[in-house]
């Protein structure tokens, strides 16, 4: 039987639509939602983090999110993203004191190695802005995948008020590629890279351990 191969022009819009479908449900709350299913299992297996670290990151996000909601209440709208036990805080807070308190609360969560406090003193973002942020995240992920310069599952993408934050365990070459692709994506206001840079040798070791094939350096 002859198989029909779809052209990139047709598959890319479908890919973006699929990514949007995965991202938009997260708008129902302020904190990350852990997806379940076979797709998540595959991405987990291809992650450069160990499975144990991935579980720790999920636990950090859950515990930190709960503590922030309990202690800050309506004074803050903060999202927590943990990658390799380094925590990114994004969102809006009422004042500088609340911003500092948010970081202090998260610092007390077990297993946290570091904190990047990117919260801003501002009113809570609108549903329209959050929807736009979700769209930007989806476009960035799709363009990173399409570029083939760095593997999409090696880069964590977070968007807040059209500002894109990138996390991951990357080589210098991969980090440069990810930043360039993101910066050239329509709608992106600013790119903030919070990468852990590893050597090409270490990247290959991590890829081998997780079953990845390293991209060319």
Secondary structure, DSSP 4 states (H G I P E B T S, - for coil): -PPPPPPHHHHHHHHHHHHHHHHHGGGGSSS-----SHHHHHHHHT-SS-HHHHHHHHHHHHHHHHHHHHHHGGGEEEEEEEETTEEEEEEEESSHHHHHHHHHHHHTSTT--EEEE--EESPPPPHHHHHHHHHHHHHHHHHHHHH-SS-GGG-EEEEETTEEEEEEEE-HHHHHHHHHHHHTSTT--EEEEEEEE--HHHHHHHHHHHT--PPP-
